[in-house]
Amino acid sequence: MSNQGKANLLMVIVTMFWGLSYTFMVMGLETLAVYNVVALRCIIAFFVAGILFYKRMIKVDFKTLSYAAIQGLLLFIVFALSLLGLETTSVSNAGFILSLTVVLVPIFSSFIDKKLPSKAVSFAIVCTMIGITVLTVQHSFSFQTGDILVAIAALCYSIYLLLNGKFTRSVESISYGIYQLGFAGLYALVLTLLFETPTLPNSTTSWIAILGLGIICSAFCFVGQTVAQQYTSATHTGLIFSLEPIFAAMFAMMFIGEGLTVKLVIGGSFILIGNLVAQLEHLHILKFMRKHEQEKVMH
């Protein structure tokens, strides 16, 4: 298997565990408060990954720490809003709504570049909005609070991804990623001390949830993604990330008994189509650019 093939396989595994993280979050919320869950998740991830890469961690500079502090704040907001959302919406809904980032990133990029979104991205936006409406609108045409909170989390995660693309060009990526988790854990710990009562998990289910979130869904996934992205394209990464809500819904059905509804199938399908169209357009553009460069060389 080629390096790109191995990287893509690693990204599928990372995406699968991120899909599983929604189930772990629901399990953790059974006995722990929101900020407490985020604090435990991020602090465990920081120490586990920090021990593995301690040589890189001790060589950190101020620029890396300052970028990590900004990204850590956004990560904390994403994690906290996702947990608050999961108190009143389903894991399946949360997974599909958070996958909005695949469409939001090119929209924000268009604003930054001061140009209109392409036809493919515009089509993806329409598909995604139809999907979100089908998933979230109730009989009285009102939205659940949880759905709105998860949508805001998707917005924050899009900003996080855009900044990440800029920041990673000028810092050592692994130590930068690990320090993000440390800062996110620190922010969550402060809010836990201010607004909650700090507690450790007190049941087997809670321990499985917190250790799963910390070690597998944070430490392994963040480092795994960083390594994999060095050997595969952003387009392949985006396409693989589109699988996350499917994994989220699948694990929710397997472990916490969520059902497969008609709304989920229809709404989820629209969102997936939107995600795939947005990513495949990038693939087409990349092929066109390569072909154009080859023609220039031949002439």
ZILIN-V839252 format. One line per field, one symbol per residue. ss: DSSP state (@ for helix, = for strand, . for the rest). psi: psi as a letter, one per 20 degrees, with the letter a starting at -180 (. if undefined). Layout:
ss->???
psi->???
//
This chain:
ss->..@@@@@@@@@@@@@@@@@@@@@@@@@@@....@@@@@@@@@@@@@@@@@@@.@@@@....@@@@@@@@@@@@@@@@@@@@@@@@@....@@@@@@@@..@@@@@@@@@@@@......@@@@@@@@@@@@@@@@@@=.....=.@@@@@@@@@@@@@@@@@@@@@@@.....@@@@@@@@@@@@@@@@@@@@@@@........@@@@@@@@@@@@@@@@@@@@@@@@@.....@@@@@@@@..@@@@@@@@@@@@......@@@@@@@@@@@@@@@@@@@@@@@@@@@@@@@@@@@@@.
psi->prhhggggghhggghghhhhhgghggghihiqrghgggggghgggghghhghkhhhhijqrhgghgghgghhgggggggghgghhihjrqggggghghihhhhhghghhgggilqqqrgghgghgggghggggghhprhjkqqqggggghhhghghhggggghghghihjrohghghghghggghgghgghghgiropqqqjrggggggghgggggifggggggggghiijrqhggggghhiighggghghhhghjkqrorgggggghggggggggggghghgggggggggggghggh.
//
